Amino acid sequence: MADVQRQILPVPDLPRPGPVTYDAKDPDTAFPPIEVLLPPEGAPNVLVIMLDDVGFGAPSTFGGPCETPVFDRLAAGGLRFTRFHTTALCSPSRQALLTGRNHHSVGMGGITEMATSAPGYSSVRPNTKAPVAEILRLNGYSTAQFGKCHEVPVWQTGPAGPFDAWPSGGGGFEHFYGFIGGETNQYSPSLFDGTTPVEPSKTPEEGYHLTEDLTDRAIAWVRQQKTLMTGKPFFCYFAPGATHAPHHVPKEWADRYRGRFDQGWDAIREQTLARQKELGVVPRDAELTVRHEEIPAWEEVEPELRPVLARQMEVYAGFLTHTDHHVGRLIDAIEDLGVLDDTLVYVITGDNGASGEGGLRGTFNEMLVFNALSEVETPQYLTERIDKFGTPEAYNHYAVGWAHAMDTPYQWTKQVASHWGGTRNGTIVHWPRGITAAGGGARHQFSHVIDVAPTILEAAGIPEPTMVNGVQQSLMEGTSMLYAFNDADAPERHDHQYFEMLGNRGIYHRGWSAVTKHRTPWVLGPGQNLSFDDDVWELYDGATDWTQAHDLAAQMPDKLRHLQRLWLIEAARYNVLPMDDRVLERMNSDLAGRPELVTGRSQVLYQGMGRLTENSLINVKNKSFSVTAKVTCADEPVTGVILCQGGRFGGWSLYTRQGRARFAYNLCGLDLTVVEADRPIPAGGHQVRMDFTYDGGGLGKGGTVTLSYDGAQVGEGRVERTLAFLFSADETADVGQDAGTPVAPDYDSPNGAFTGDIHWVQIDTEPEDPGHLIQPEERIRIAMARQ
């Protein structure tokens, strides 16, 4: 189909000119055979792998301490791009990858949970910027995504849709299997098949792990495509939740690294840089950047805490090696099909730099940090749980010092879009048929995540469309990387790029970079409320200073001013302005100007409704609320969940056990309070009610629980402390069962399935006490939980 025009998509169906016979038996009756639309001849299969929260200096492929033999093998037969960049945060990098446009151009100036009505921050992708998956699908590719999607506006994440921002809705993917939020429990994930919630095929006790499941699904899909449609190429986007927190991995993988991080993060940085020089992914004269004062030296850490910190890193390293292993299974499956040589493989080792969001000590349960309860995680508390890190009993994250070490040799971490530690991610390209230069080469040309989509289109021989689904398209803003595949010395084509995230910003221009760090990711408080005009800019010459180690701002003020002006021009061009470092306002949908999924102070749910995200339920935190359910019970004692929200690491559940109503409040796994009725629910139809009367006087306070049947009190008790900000980053609310991890450990039916009938459940809340003032530094915990 070489004569197919591909600028207008879908390809229009044109009528056949010429006469039509009256009788099909007429000898002059002739029609051309029906042809299946396919890409141009020679278009490769495409596999794009994007990992999560992996810094430049983590995988062994780029000199890191985490063994990644599969990535090493792909790099040995392909290319290492050593100056490939992301946006410093999850949702923005992913939307930029999928569209070939800068993240503000596609409305993703931050994570979806902090969207505003400003065009650059709305989280809404304009229909003038179709994703590459849609372009490929409309050109005859099979398309599928497996893993993480964090690009759906929060008010569209509910089961009622709309689904046009979902991967299998308007995202261009014919098949999607994965999760929608910023992170998920690797042992008990919140999964969707298309837009339908589904449960994992096994339990953690039976050996379930999300990365293995995603790989199984991807392998099955690729095999199906290549055996049933041998001439049709595929586009597979594989985006596992690894290695984002929680750092979950089977113990045997973490144990491979026993003792290998006991020397601490400062020594690991030095060792990593030495390996990087040997590999040629940084120059021989590259310098190790100075560790900033906000990050403690290893020798400053309390001696009793060091074994815990070392274990955190062992778990993380095992997690990355485990991920590499399963990526290898997918690569092997493609090779077994005989099509690996014809498959353009991208491995982008991270959507941003390594994450410092675990805080200075790391955490056993992220929800403690997000709910301002991290003071309980003393060295003794963490030490008592050292053997449980990485297991289903933990929801863990490593310490800032390890994040900084995983970004070796650069400064800073995830969220810091000013410096390479936040934005430089080692990237591998493997395509035997398309890369004819000697294998294992390094490519040092500057590149950016927006360059991937144009590269795919050029490799496939597909033009950028001028119109998609009736809407005129804007040009992609990335630059194809194909020019460098077979020419290591090719002059750099992407020589101008702005960066901005939460006020941290910078610009790269023809080897130079001007940058300013506006805020530190793990530091919350008034000190973060700086004026943009007070930010201190730095200037670096990439020709002589690969790692941004020597600030030349004082020596070259004119050069700095020139680059600052260029940044401002780019900011105006791509919807970065107005810059927005607000937190409290952006978490309030009314002030931010985005729709809310649920409004009002009352909500009715029905049996069978489940996997409802926290945005799908009215907020019951820091206020009085009630849950009333109309249920019908048989003669036997009824059992199971009426309504629950959250899971093992924080949440609440109204359920019955041996016929008696119970209310359980789980305080981040620290404490489980259960209030039980003094008698079973009688047979027949009844209203079961739980009233929580909040003490008031601040955030996260306690309250009184009252249970009643048909208006008659049957139980009372106290909850001394509640969660102020977040029940879970990925657990959901469910009617008639408890999907995911259980809020309470003593359900006496599988998954807490309710054995009676639930006609309806109603939640009612009282207004928040105006005295419960939530500070911006507290609100940021909620936002940062979702990326």
C-alpha positions in Angstrom: 0.0 0.0 0.0 2.8 2.4 -1.0 0.4 4.9 -2.5 -1.6 5.4 0.7 -1.6 9.0 1.9 -1.0 9.1 5.6 -1.2 12.8 6.5 -5.0 12.6 7.3 -6.0 10.0 9.8 -8.0 7.8 9.8 -7.1 7.2 6.1 -10.2 8.3 4.3 -12.2 5.6 2.5 -12.4 6.8 -1.2 -15.1 5.6 -3.6 -13.9 3.5 -6.5 -14.3 5.4 -9.8 -15.7 3.8 -13.0 -18.8 1.9 -14.0 -20.5 -0.7 -11.9 -22.1 -3.7 -13.6 -25.7 -4.7 -13.0 -25.0 -8.5 -12.6 -22.1 -9.8 -10.7 -21.9 -12.6 -13.3 -21.1 -10.0 -16.0 -17.5 -10.6 -17.3 -16.8 -6.9 -16.9 -17.5 -7.2 -13.1 -14.2 -6.6 -11.4 -13.2 -5.1 -8.0 -9.8 -4.8 -6.5 -9.2 -7.1 -3.6 -9.8 -5.8 -0.1 -6.4 -4.8 1.4 -5.6 -4.5 5.1 -4.1 -1.2 6.0 -0.5 -1.7 7.0 2.4 0.6 7.7 5.0 1.2 5.0 7.1 -1.8 4.0 10.0 -2.3 6.4 8.3 -0.6 9.4 9.7 -2.3 12.5 7.9 -3.6 15.6 8.4 -1.2 18.4 8.9 -2.0 22.1 9.2 1.0 24.5 10.1 0.1 28.1 10.0 2.9 30.6 11.0 2.2 34.2 10.0 4.3 37.2 12.1 6.3 39.6 15.4 4.8 38.4 18.3 7.3 38.5 21.2 7.5 36.0 23.6 5.8 38.4 21.5 2.8 39.4 21.7 0.2 36.6 25.0 -1.6 35.9 24.5 -0.6 32.2 25.4 2.9 33.2 27.9 2.0 35.9 25.5 1.6 38.8 25.6 -1.0 41.7 22.3 -2.7 40.7 22.9 -5.7 38.4 21.0 -5.4 35.1 22.4 -8.1 32.9 19.5 -8.0 30.4 20.0 -4.2 29.9 23.7 -4.8 29.6 23.1 -7.3 26.8 20.8 -5.0 24.9 23.3 -2.2 25.2 26.1 -4.5 24.1 24.2 -5.2 20.9 22.8 -1.7 20.6 23.5 1.9 21.8 23.8 3.7 25.1 22.4 7.2 25.0 24.2 8.9 27.8 22.6 12.4 27.6 18.9 11.4 27.4 16.6 13.5 29.5 13.2 13.4 31.1 11.1 16.1 32.8 11.9 15.2 36.5 8.5 13.8 37.3 6.2 11.0 36.4 3.0 12.1 34.6 4.8 14.9 32.6 7.5 12.5 31.4 5.0 9.9 30.3 2.7 12.3 28.5 5.8 13.9 26.8 7.0 10.4 25.7 3.6 9.4 24.3 3.0 12.6 22.4 6.4 13.9 21.3 5.6 17.3 22.8 6.9 19.2 25.8 4.9 18.4 29.0 3.4 21.9 29.4 2.3 21.7 25.7 0.1 18.7 26.6 -1.2 20.2 29.8 1.0 18.1 32.1 3.1 20.7 34.0 2.8 18.5 37.1 1.1 15.4 38.3 -2.6 15.0 37.5 -3.6 15.4 41.2 -2.3 19.0 41.1 -4.0 20.1 37.9 -5.3 23.7 37.5 -7.3 25.4 34.8 -4.1 27.0 33.3 -3.4 25.4 29.9 0.1 24.1 30.8 -1.1 22.5 34.0 -4.6 21.2 33.3 -3.6 17.5 32.9 -5.8 17.6 29.7 -4.1 16.7 26.5 -5.3 18.9 23.7 -6.8 17.0 20.8 -4.4 18.9 18.5 -1.6 16.7 19.9 -2.5 13.1 19.1 -0.4 10.4 20.9 2.0 8.3 18.9 0.0 5.1 19.7 -3.0 6.6 18.0 -0.9 7.6 14.9 0.6 4.1 14.7 -2.8 2.4 15.2 -4.4 4.4 12.4 -1.5 3.4 10.2 -2.0 -0.3 10.7 0.0 -1.1 13.9 -1.3 -3.4 16.6 -0.9 -1.4 19.9 -0.9 -2.3 23.6 0.2 -0.8 26.9 1.1 -2.8 30.0 1.7 -1.2 33.4 1.5 2.3 34.7 -0.7 5.1 33.3 -0.6 8.3 35.2 -2.0 10.6 32.6 -5.7 10.4 33.3 -7.2 13.6 34.8 -8.3 12.8 38.3 -12.0 13.6 37.7 -12.0 11.0 34.9 -10.5 8.1 37.0 -13.9 6.8 38.2 -15.8 3.8 36.8 -18.3 6.1 35.1 -15.7 7.7 32.8 -15.3 9.4 30.5 -12.5 7.2 29.2 -11.1 9.2 26.4 -7.9 9.9 28.3 -7.4 6.3 29.3 -4.9 4.2 27.2 -7.6 2.1 25.6 -10.0 5.0 25.2 -8.4 7.9 23.4 -4.8 6.9 24.1 -4.5 4.9 20.9 -3.9 1.5 22.6 -6.1 -1.3 21.5 -5.3 -3.2 24.7 -4.4 -2.0 28.2 -3.6 -4.0 31.3 -2.2 -2.0 34.2 -2.9 0.6 36.8 -4.0 4.3 36.5 -2.4 6.0 39.5 1.1 7.1 40.4 2.0 3.9 42.3 0.5 0.6 43.4 1.2 -2.3 45.7 3.3 -4.8 43.8 1.7 -7.7 45.6 -1.9 -6.5 45.6 -2.2 -4.0 42.8 -5.3 -2.1 41.7 -5.6 -3.3 38.1 -7.6 -2.6 35.0 -8.1 -4.6 31.9 -9.1 -1.9 29.5 -11.4 0.2 31.7 -12.7 -2.7 33.7 -11.2 -3.3 37.2 -9.8 -6.8 37.7 -8.2 -8.7 40.5 -4.8 -10.4 40.4 -4.7 -14.0 39.4 -2.8 -15.1 42.5 -2.3 -14.0 46.1 1.0 -12.8 47.5 1.2 -16.1 49.4 0.9 -17.9 46.1 3.8 -15.9 44.7 2.1 -13.0 42.9 4.1 -10.0 41.9 2.9 -7.3 39.5 6.1 -7.1 37.3 5.8 -10.9 36.6 2.1 -10.5 35.8 2.6 -7.6 33.4 5.4 -9.5 31.7 3.2 -12.6 31.3 0.4 -10.5 29.8 2.8 -8.7 27.4 4.4 -11.9 26.3 0.9 -13.5 25.6 -0.1 -10.4 23.6 3.0 -10.2 21.5 2.8 -13.9 20.7 -0.8 -13.6 19.7 0.0 -10.6 17.4 2.9 -12.3 15.7 1.3 -15.7 15.2 -2.2 -14.5 14.1 -1.1 -11.4 12.1 2.4 -12.2 11.0 2.7 -9.3 8.6 1.4 -6.6 11.0 3.9 -4.9 13.2 3.2 -4.1 16.9 3.8 -1.2 19.2 4.1 -2.4 22.8 4.6 0.1 25.6 5.8 -1.7 28.7 5.8 0.5 31.8 6.1 -1.5 35.0 5.5 0.1 38.4 9.1 -0.8 39.2 11.1 0.7 40.8 8.7 3.2 42.2 7.9 2.8 45.9 6.7 0.7 47.5 9.9 -1.2 46.9 8.4 -4.7 46.8 10.5 -7.7 45.8 10.7 -11.4 46.8 13.2 -11.8 49.6 15.6 -13.9 47.6 16.2 -11.1 45.2 17.1 -8.6 47.9 19.3 -11.1 49.7 21.6 -11.2 46.6 22.9 -7.9 47.8 23.5 -8.8 51.4 26.3 -6.6 52.7 27.0 -4.8 49.5 25.8 -1.4 50.7 27.2 -1.5 54.2 29.8 1.1 53.3 27.1 3.7 52.7 26.0 6.0 50.0 29.1 8.3 49.8 31.3 5.3 49.0 28.8 3.9 46.5 28.9 7.3 44.6 32.7 7.1 44.3 32.6 3.5 43.1 29.9 4.2 40.6 31.7 7.1 39.0 34.8 4.9 38.6 32.7 2.3 36.7 31.0 5.0 34.6 34.3 6.2 33.4 35.4 2.6 32.5 32.2 2.1 30.6 32.6 5.4 28.8 29.1 6.7 29.8 30.9 9.8 31.3 34.2 11.3 30.3 37.4 10.3 32.0 37.7 13.8 33.5 34.1 13.9 34.8 33.9 15.1 38.4 31.7 13.8 41.2 29.4 16.7 42.2 29.3 17.8 45.9 26.7 16.3 48.2 24.5 19.2 49.4 24.0 20.0 53.0 20.4 18.9 52.9 21.6 15.3 52.4 23.5 13.8 55.4 26.9 12.1 55.0 26.8 8.4 55.7 29.2 8.9 58.7 26.6 11.4 60.1 23.9 8.7 60.3 23.2 7.1 63.7 25.2 3.9 63.8 22.1 1.9 64.9 20.2 3.1 61.8 22.9 2.1 59.3 21.9 -1.6 59.0 18.3 -0.6 58.2 19.4 1.9 55.6 21.7 -0.7 54.0 18.8 -3.1 53.9 16.6 -0.4 52.2 19.2 -0.3 49.4 19.5 -4.1 49.2 15.8 -4.3 48.7 15.8 -1.5 46.0 18.7 -3.1 44.2 16.9 -6.5 44.2 13.8 -4.8 42.9 15.7 -3.4 39.9 17.5 -6.7 39.2 14.1 -8.5 39.4 12.7 -6.0 36.9 15.6 -6.5 34.6 15.0 -10.3 34.8 11.4 -10.0 33.7 12.1 -7.5 30.9 14.5 -10.3 29.8 11.7 -12.7 29.6 9.8 -10.4 27.3 12.9 -9.8 25.1 13.5 -13.6 24.9 9.9 -14.1 23.9 10.3 -11.7 21.0 13.5 -13.3 20.0 11.9 -16.8 20.1 9.4 -15.4 17.6 12.2 -14.5 15.3 11.4 -10.8 15.2 13.9 -9.2 17.6 16.1 -8.1 14.8 13.1 -6.2 13.3 12.1 -4.7 16.6 13.1 -1.2 17.6 13.6 -1.4 21.4 13.9 1.6 23.7 14.8 1.0 27.3 14.4 4.3 29.2 15.8 3.6 32.7 13.5 5.9 34.6 10.9 8.6 34.0 12.9 11.0 36.2 15.8 10.8 38.6 15.8 8.5 41.7 13.2 9.5 44.3 14.1 11.3 47.5 10.5 11.2 48.7 11.3 8.6 51.3 12.8 11.3 53.6 16.1 11.3 55.4 15.6 7.9 57.1 13.5 6.2 54.5 10.2 4.7 55.6 8.6 1.3 56.3 5.2 2.6 55.3 4.9 5.6 53.0 1.5 6.4 54.4 3.1 7.4 57.7 5.0 10.1 55.9 2.0 11.3 53.9 -0.1 11.5 57.1 2.5 13.4 59.2 3.2 10.4 61.4 6.8 9.8 60.4 8.0 10.6 64.0 7.0 7.1 65.0 9.6 5.7 62.7 12.5 5.9 65.1 15.7 3.8 64.6 14.2 1.3 67.0 10.9 1.1 65.1 12.7 0.6 61.8 15.2 -1.9 63.2 12.5 -4.1 64.6 11.1 -4.3 61.0 14.3 -4.7 59.1 13.5 -8.2 57.8 10.1 -7.2 56.6 11.3 -4.5 54.1 10.2 -5.5 50.6 7.6 -8.0 51.8 3.8 -7.7 51.6 3.9 -6.4 55.2 5.7 -3.3 54.2 5.1 -0.3 52.0 8.6 0.9 52.0 10.9 3.5 50.4 14.6 4.2 50.8 16.3 7.2 52.2 17.3 10.4 50.3 21.0 9.5 50.5 20.4 6.4 48.4 18.4 8.4 45.8 21.3 10.9 45.5 23.7 8.0 45.1 21.5 6.4 42.4 21.8 9.7 40.5 25.6 9.6 40.4 27.5 11.6 39.3 24.9 14.4 39.2 23.3 16.7 41.7 19.8 16.3 43.2 17.0 13.9 42.6 13.5 13.5 41.2 11.4 16.7 41.1 14.5 18.8 40.6 14.2 19.7 36.9 17.1 22.1 37.1 19.9 19.7 37.5 20.8 16.5 35.7 20.2 14.3 38.8 16.5 15.0 38.3 16.3 14.7 34.5 19.2 12.6 33.0 18.2 8.9 32.5 20.4 6.4 30.8 18.6 5.0 27.7 19.3 2.0 25.5 18.3 1.6 21.9 18.5 -1.9 20.3 17.5 -2.5 16.7 19.8 -4.9 14.8 18.2 -4.3 11.4 18.3 -0.5 11.8 21.6 0.0 13.7 24.4 -1.1 11.4 27.2 0.6 13.3 29.3 -1.4 15.7 27.3 -2.7 18.6 27.7 -1.4 22.2 28.5 2.1 21.2 27.8 5.2 23.3 25.9 8.2 21.9 26.6 11.5 23.6 24.2 13.7 21.6 21.7 15.6 23.8 18.3 14.0 23.6 15.0 14.3 25.4 11.9 12.1 26.0 10.0 14.1 23.4 12.4 12.7 20.8 11.1 9.1 21.1 7.8 9.6 19.2 9.4 11.3 16.2 12.1 8.6 16.1 9.5 5.9 15.9 7.6 7.6 13.1 10.8 8.1 11.1 11.9 4.5 11.6 8.5 3.3 10.5 8.4 5.6 7.4 5.2 7.3 8.7 4.8 11.0 8.4 3.5 13.2 11.1 -0.2 13.6 10.4 -1.7 17.0 9.6 -5.1 15.8 10.8 -6.2 13.1 13.2 -9.9 12.3 13.8 -10.9 15.5 12.1 -8.7 17.8 14.2 -5.7 19.6 12.7 -2.5 18.7 14.5 0.3 20.8 15.8 3.8 19.7 15.0 5.7 17.4 17.3 8.3 19.3 19.4 10.9 16.6 19.6 13.7 15.7 17.2 14.2 12.2 15.8 17.2 10.5 17.2 17.6 8.3 14.1 20.4 10.5 12.7 22.7 9.3 15.5 22.0 5.6 15.3 24.7 4.9 12.8 26.9 8.0 13.3 28.4 8.5 16.7 30.0 11.8 15.6 26.8 13.3 14.0 26.3 16.9 15.0 23.8 17.3 17.8 20.3 18.2 16.4 18.4 18.7 19.7 20.5 21.5 21.0 17.9 23.6 22.8 15.6 22.4 25.6 13.8 24.0 28.6 13.1 22.3 31.9 10.6 23.2 34.7 9.0 21.4 37.6 7.4 22.9 40.7 9.5 26.0 40.1 12.8 24.1 39.6 13.9 25.2 36.2 16.7 25.3 33.7 17.6 25.5 30.0 20.1 23.6 27.8 21.4 25.5 24.8 24.3 24.3 22.6 26.3 22.7 25.4 25.6 25.3 28.1 23.0 25.0 30.9 21.6 27.6 33.2 19.6 26.2 36.1 18.0 27.2 39.4 16.6 25.0 42.1 13.5 26.5 43.6 12.5 23.9 46.2 13.9 20.7 47.8 11.6 17.7 47.3 11.8 16.2 50.8 11.9 19.6 52.8 8.4 20.9 53.7 7.8 24.1 55.5 7.8 27.9 55.3 11.4 27.9 53.9 10.1 26.6 50.6 7.9 29.7 50.0 10.5 31.6 48.0 9.8 34.2 45.4 10.8 33.1 41.9 12.8 36.3 41.6 14.9 35.3 44.6 16.0 32.0 43.1 19.8 31.8 42.6 20.8 30.8 39.1 23.8 28.7 38.2 25.7 28.4 34.9 27.6 25.4 33.5 29.7 24.8 30.4 29.0 21.3 29.2 32.0 21.2 27.0 34.4 21.2 30.0 32.0 20.2 32.8 29.9 17.1 32.1 28.4 16.8 35.5 27.5 20.5 36.4 30.2 20.6 39.1 31.6 24.1 38.5 29.2 27.1 38.6 30.4 29.9 36.3 27.5 32.3 37.0 29.8 34.8 38.8 32.4 34.7 36.1 30.1 34.9 33.2 27.0 37.0 34.1 26.3 38.0 30.5 26.1 34.4 29.4 23.9 33.6 32.3 21.5 36.5 31.4 21.4 35.3 27.8 20.3 31.8 28.8 17.8 33.1 31.4 16.2 35.1 28.6 16.1 32.0 26.4 14.4 30.1 29.2 11.7 32.8 29.5 11.1 32.7 25.7 10.6 29.0 25.8 8.4 29.2 28.9 6.1 31.6 27.1 6.1 29.5 24.0 5.2 26.2 25.7 2.6 27.3 28.3 5.0 27.1 31.3 3.8 30.6 32.4 2.4 31.4 34.8 4.8 29.3 36.9 3.0 27.7 39.7 4.6 26.5 43.0 1.4 26.7 45.0 0.4 23.6 47.0 -2.6 24.4 49.1 -4.5 26.1 46.3 -3.7 23.4 43.7 -4.9 20.7 46.1 -8.3 22.5 46.4 -10.2 21.8 43.2 -12.4 24.9 43.6 -9.3 27.2 43.8 -7.4 25.2 41.1 -10.3 25.4 38.7 -10.6 21.6 37.9 -13.8 19.5 38.2 -14.4 17.2 41.1 -15.4 13.6 40.6 -17.6 13.7 43.8 -19.3 16.7 45.3 -21.6 17.4 48.2 -21.8 15.8 51.7 -23.8 12.7 50.9 -23.2 9.8 48.6 -25.1 6.5 47.8 -23.4 3.4 46.7 -24.7 -0.1 45.7 -23.6 -3.7 46.0 -21.0 -4.6 43.4 -19.5 -1.2 43.2 -15.8 -1.5 43.9 -12.2 -0.4 43.2 -13.4 3.2 43.8 -10.4 5.5 44.1 -10.0 7.9 46.9 -11.2 10.6 44.5 -14.4 8.6 43.9 -15.6 8.8 47.5 -16.5 11.9 49.5 -13.8 12.9 51.9 -14.4 11.5 55.5 -11.2 12.7 57.0 -11.0 15.3 59.8 -14.8 15.4 60.3 -17.8 13.5 61.6 -19.4 11.1 59.2 -21.8 8.2 59.1 -22.3 5.1 57.0 -25.9 3.7 56.7 -26.6 0.4 54.9 -29.9 -1.3 54.1 -29.1 -5.1 54.3 -31.0 -8.3 54.2 -29.8 -11.2 56.3 -30.7 -14.9 56.0 -31.3 -17.1 59.0 -27.6 -17.8 59.4 -25.3 -15.2 60.9 -24.3 -12.8 58.1 -20.6 -12.0 57.5 -18.5 -9.8 55.4 -17.8 -6.2 54.4 -20.5 -3.7 54.0 -18.2 -0.8 53.0 -14.5 -0.3 53.3 -11.9 2.2 52.2 -8.2 1.7 52.1 -6.3 -1.4 53.1 -3.6 -2.9 55.3 -1.5 0.3 55.4 -4.4 2.6 56.3 -8.2 2.7 56.1 -11.5 1.8 57.7 -14.1 -1.0 57.3 -17.7 -1.4 58.3 -18.2 -5.2 58.3 -19.8 -8.1 60.1 -18.2 -11.1 61.8 -20.3 -14.0 63.1 -23.4 -11.8 62.5 -22.2 -8.8 64.6 -21.5 -5.4 63.0 -18.0 -4.2 63.5 -16.1 -1.0 62.6 -12.4 -1.2 62.2 -10.0 1.8 61.9 -6.5 1.0 60.7 -4.0 3.7 61.5 -1.2 3.0 58.9 -0.7 -0.5 60.4 0.4 1.1 63.7 -2.9 0.5 65.5 -6.1 -1.3 64.6 -9.2 -0.2 66.6 -12.3 -2.4 66.4 -15.7 -1.5 67.8 -18.2 -4.4 67.8 -22.0 -4.6 68.3 -23.3 -6.4 71.3 -25.6 -8.6 69.3 -25.9 -10.1 65.8 -28.0 -8.5 63.0 -31.4 -10.2 63.1 -32.6 -12.1 60.1 -34.5 -10.1 57.5 -34.1 -6.6 56.3 -32.5 -4.0 58.5 -30.6 -0.7 58.5 -27.0 -1.0 59.9 -25.4 2.3 60.8 -22.0 3.5 62.0 -21.7 7.1 63.3 -18.2 8.6 63.8 -18.3 11.7 65.9 -15.0 13.6 65.4 -13.4 15.2 68.4 -12.3 18.3 66.5 -9.6 20.7 67.6 -7.1 19.8 64.8 -6.1 17.3 62.2 -6.0 13.6 62.6 -7.8 13.6 66.0 -9.9 10.8 67.4 -13.6 10.3 67.8 -16.5 8.2 69.1 -17.9 5.3 67.1 -21.5 4.3 67.6 -23.1 1.3 66.0 -26.9 0.9 65.6 -29.5 -1.4 64.0 -32.7 0.2 62.8 -31.9 3.3 65.0 -31.2 1.3 68.2 -27.7 1.6 69.5 -25.9 -1.7 69.8 -22.3 -0.7 70.3 -19.9 2.2 71.1 -16.2 2.8 71.3 -13.3 5.1 70.7 -10.8 5.7 67.9 -8.0 7.7 69.5 -6.3 8.9 66.3 -7.2 9.1 62.6 -5.5 9.7 59.3 -5.4 13.3 58.3 -4.5 13.3 54.7 -4.6 10.0 52.8 -5.8 6.4 53.3 -3.8 5.0 50.5 -2.1 5.9 47.2 -3.6 2.9 45.4 -6.1 1.0 47.6 -9.8 1.6 46.9 -13.3 1.6 48.4 -15.5 -1.4 47.9 -19.1 -2.4 48.7 -19.7 -6.0 49.7 -16.0 -7.0 49.8 -12.5 -5.8 50.5 -10.4 -5.8 47.3 -6.7 -5.5 47.6 -5.1 -5.8 51.0 -7.6 -6.1 53.9 -8.3 -3.2 56.3 -9.0 -5.8 59.1 -7.3 -9.1 59.4 -10.2 -11.1 60.8 -12.8 -11.3 57.9 -14.3 -14.7 58.1 -15.2 -14.9 54.4 -12.9 -14.9 51.3 -11.9 -11.2 50.5 -14.5 -10.2 53.1 -17.4 -11.1 50.7 -20.7 -10.1 52.3 -23.0 -13.2 52.6 -26.3 -11.2 52.7 -27.8 -8.7 50.4 -26.8 -5.0 50.4 -29.5 -2.8 48.9 -27.7 0.4 49.3 -25.0 2.2 51.4 -25.1 5.9 52.1 -22.2 8.0 53.4 -23.0 11.4 55.1 -20.5 13.9 56.3 -20.5 17.1 58.3 -18.7 20.2 57.1 -15.0 20.4 58.0 -14.3 22.4 61.2 -12.9 25.7 60.0 -10.3 25.4 62.8 -8.8 22.4 61.0 -6.4 24.5 59.0 -4.3 22.5 56.7 -0.9 24.1 55.9 0.6 24.0 52.4 3.5 21.8 53.6 1.0 19.3 54.9 -1.0 19.2 51.6 2.1 18.5 49.6 2.2 15.0 51.3 -1.0 14.1 49.5 0.2 15.3 46.1 3.6 13.6 46.4 1.9 10.3 47.2 0.5 10.1 43.7 3.5 10.4 41.4 
